[in-house]
Amino acid sequence: MTRVQGFKGSRVQIPSFVLVILVGIFINLQTAESFNIPEKFEYELTWTGVKAGTATLEITRTGDDVKIISTAQSAKWVSVFYTVDDRVESILAKKSSLMFVGEPVNYRLRIREGRHRRDKEVIFNTGNKVTYIDHINNEKHSFDVPSLIFDPLSSFYYLRTLKLVVGEPVYVTIVDSKKVWNVEVQVLRKEKVTLPTGTVDTILIKPLMKSEGIFYKKGDIYIWLTDDEKRIPVKLQTKVAIGSINALLVGGRY
């Protein structure tokens, strides 16, 4: 659910110097003030209209380091036949004034969804290189990446700082598993969403992704962000192995 956990789309790789220029322009025009640190979102997960679990999305800062954690757990009655126990972490460090809150240094994904299990890690090394580790299958690979790049989790926070205009897609470059992806995020339309606290104006986006993350995705994923400078993710909808999951914001601090 609630994870807006990773974006993976078309396979076009952008030259590093182009990314430096484009991201530099974005960050000069848009500030990271679009969200607070610390910040935590709490979600209720429903499966075919029935409460099926909970999820959280949280960002904290310690010194110059930023940590993002995404979790999801199934309710007890769901766990009897389909257990969900997911945790995704991204650690960023402030290495330059260019990046919005920091550059990724480590990304770890550990998910259990039914019989589907993954334990993957991406280590961001110096010299525009990353090391990918599959802890279950004992695989390890190192490869080159562009100068400015995100993991699937931190890319969502970067996306929240960008200007979103209906009908105009935005792009985020990420490393996911053993590949670099230039991900298209479609900005579909504006809608009203009803929360326990009232009705809010939102803007609906659709990342064109196929990556693994919170909830093993079998189809399209839709994310409703508040239509203001905070871009708070208030609702998410995605297909999973059986049926579909909806996540609705019910608490937290933001």
BAFIMAR-256439 format. One record per residue (C-alpha): residue number from 1; z, x, y. Coordinates in steps of 0.25 Angstrom, whole numbers, plus 5000, padded with zeros to 4 digits. Layout:
<rs>
R  num     z     x     y
R  NUM     Z     X     Y
...
</rs>
This chain:
<rs>
R  num     z     x     y
R    1  5000  5000  5000
R    2  5005  5005  5012
R    3  4999  5017  5011
R    4  4990  5019  5019
R    5  4989  5030  5011
R    6  4975  5038  5011
R    7  4961  5037  5015
R    8  4949  5042  5007
R    9  4935  5038  5010
R   10  4922  5044  5013
R   11  4920  5058  5008
R   12  4915  5065  5021
R   13  4921  5077  5025
R   14  4922  5080  5040
R   15  4921  5095  5045
R   16  4934  5100  5050
R   17  4930  5103  5064
R   18  4926  5089  5066
R   19  4939  5084  5061
R   20  4946  5093  5071
R   21  4939  5087  5083
R   22  4940  5073  5079
R   23  4954  5073  5075
R   24  4957  5080  5088
R   25  4951  5069  5096
R   26  4958  5059  5089
R   27  4972  5065  5091
R   28  4969  5067  5106
R   29  4965  5053  5107
R   30  4976  5047  5098
R   31  4990  5051  5096
R   32  4999  5050  5084
R   33  5008  5040  5092
R   34  5001  5029  5084
R   35  5013  5030  5074
R   36  5027  5035  5074
R   37  5034  5046  5066
R   38  5042  5042  5059
R   39  5036  5029  5054
R   40  5037  5021  5042
R   41  5030  5009  5036
R   42  5036  5000  5025
R   43  5026  4990  5018
R   44  5027  4979  5008
R   45  5017  4980  4997
R   46  5011  4967  4991
R   47  5002  4966  4979
R   48  4994  4953  4979
R   49  5004  4947  4988
R   50  5016  4951  4981
R   51  5026  4962  4986
R   52  5023  4974  4977
R   53  5030  4985  4984
R   54  5033  4993  4996
R   55  5027  5005  5004
R   56  5030  5014  5015
R   57  5023  5024  5025
R   58  5031  5033  5033
R   59  5028  5045  5042
R   60  5040  5055  5046
R   61  5041  5068  5054
R   62  5049  5080  5051
R   63  5047  5091  5062
R   64  5032  5094  5062
R   65  5030  5087  5048
R   66  5026  5073  5046
R   67  5027  5066  5032
R   68  5020  5053  5029
R   69  5025  5045  5016
R   70  5019  5033  5010
R   71  5025  5026  4998
R   72  5023  5013  4990
R   73  5031  5007  4979
R   74  5029  4995  4970
R   75  5039  4984  4969
R   76  5047  4983  4956
R   77  5039  4972  4950
R   78  5026  4979  4953
R   79  5031  4992  4947
R   80  5033  4985  4934
R   81  5018  4985  4932
R   82  5012  4994  4943
R   83  5021  5004  4949
R   84  5018  5010  4963
R   85  5026  5022  4968
R   86  5018  5030  4979
R   87  5021  5040  4988
R   88  5012  5048  4998
R   89  5016  5059  5007
R   90  5009  5067  5018
R   91  5016  5078  5026
R   92  5009  5083  5039
R   93  5013  5095  5048
R   94  5010  5097  5062
R   95  5001  5109  5062
R   96  4993  5106  5075
R   97  4992  5097  5087
R   98  4979  5091  5082
R   99  4984  5082  5070
R  100  4991  5069  5073
R  101  5004  5071  5067
R  102  5002  5083  5058
R  103  4992  5089  5047
R  104  4994  5085  5032
R  105  5001  5096  5024
R  106  5004  5088  5011
R  107  5000  5075  5005
R  108  5006  5070  4992
R  109  5003  5057  4985
R  110  5011  5052  4973
R  111  5007  5038  4968
R  112  5010  5029  4956
R  113  5003  5016  4956
R  114  5003  5010  4942
R  115  4998  5021  4933
R  116  4991  5028  4944
R  117  4998  5040  4948
R  118  4995  5051  4958
R  119  5002  5064  4964
R  120  4993  5071  4973
R  121  4996  5081  4984
R  122  4987  5087  4995
R  123  4992  5100  5002
R  124  4986  5104  5015
R  125  4985  5119  5016
R  126  4981  5128  5028
R  127  4966  5131  5030
R  128  4961  5117  5028
R  129  4964  5117  5013
R  130  4972  5107  5005
R  131  4977  5107  4991
R  132  4976  5094  4982
R  133  4986  5093  4971
R  134  4986  5082  4960
R  135  5000  5083  4954
R  136  4997  5074  4942
R  137  4984  5080  4938
R  138  4988  5095  4942
R  139  4976  5097  4951
R  140  4976  5105  4963
R  141  4964  5108  4973
R  142  4963  5115  4986
R  143  4951  5112  4996
R  144  4947  5113  5010
R  145  4949  5101  5020
R  146  4946  5099  5035
R  147  4955  5104  5046
R  148  4961  5090  5049
R  149  4963  5081  5037
R  150  4974  5071  5032
R  151  4979  5066  5019
R  152  4978  5051  5016
R  153  4992  5048  5021
R  154  4992  5056  5034
R  155  4978  5051  5037
R  156  4983  5037  5039
R  157  4992  5041  5050
R  158  4981  5048  5057
R  159  4973  5036  5056
R  160  4983  5028  5063
R  161  4981  5037  5075
R  162  4966  5034  5076
R  163  4960  5024  5085
R  164  4956  5012  5076
R  165  4944  5003  5081
R  166  4939  4991  5072
R  167  4926  4995  5066
R  168  4927  5010  5069
R  169  4931  5018  5057
R  170  4940  5031  5058
R  171  4940  5043  5049
R  172  4951  5051  5043
R  173  4949  5064  5035
R  174  4959  5066  5023
R  175  4961  5074  5011
R  176  4964  5066  4999
R  177  4965  5072  4985
R  178  4954  5082  4984
R  179  4945  5077  4995
R  180  4943  5076  5010
R  181  4939  5062  5015
R  182  4934  5057  5028
R  183  4940  5043  5027
R  184  4934  5031  5035
R  185  4945  5021  5039
R  186  4938  5008  5043
R  187  4944  5000  5055
R  188  4942  4985  5051
R  189  4948  4975  5060
R  190  4960  4970  5067
R  191  4970  4960  5060
R  192  4983  4954  5062
R  193  4994  4958  5051
R  194  5007  4950  5049
R  195  5019  4958  5046
R  196  5033  4954  5043
R  197  5036  4958  5058
R  198  5024  4950  5063
R  199  5009  4951  5065
R  200  5002  4963  5070
R  201  4988  4967  5075
R  202  4982  4977  5065
R  203  4969  4985  5063
R  204  4964  4985  5049
R  205  4958  4998  5043
R  206  4952  5002  5030
R  207  4952  5016  5025
R  208  4940  5019  5016
R  209  4948  5027  5006
R  210  4950  5029  4991
R  211  4962  5038  4991
R  212  4974  5037  4983
R  213  4987  5034  4990
R  214  4997  5023  4991
R  215  4991  5013  4981
R  216  4980  5017  4973
R  217  4968  5011  4980
R  218  4958  5003  4973
R  219  4951  4997  4985
R  220  4951  4996  5000
R  221  4963  4998  5009
R  222  4966  4991  5022
R  223  4976  4995  5032
R  224  4981  4987  5044
R  225  4986  4995  5056
R  226  4993  4989  5068
R  227  4983  4988  5079
R  228  4991  4997  5089
R  229  4994  5012  5091
R  230  5003  5012  5079
R  231  4993  5008  5069
R  232  5004  5004  5059
R  233  4999  5001  5045
R  234  5005  4987  5043
R  235  4996  4982  5031
R  236  4988  4989  5020
R  237  4980  4983  5009
R  238  4974  4990  4997
R  239  4969  4987  4983
R  240  4977  4994  4972
R  241  4975  4996  4957
R  242  4979  4981  4955
R  243  4976  4972  4966
R  244  4979  4975  4981
R  245  4992  4979  4989
R  246  4995  4975  5003
R  247  5006  4983  5011
R  248  5012  4976  5023
R  249  5021  4983  5033
R  250  5035  4978  5032
R  251  5044  4988  5039
R  252  5047  5003  5043
R  253  5048  5010  5056
R  254  5036  5012  5065
</rs>
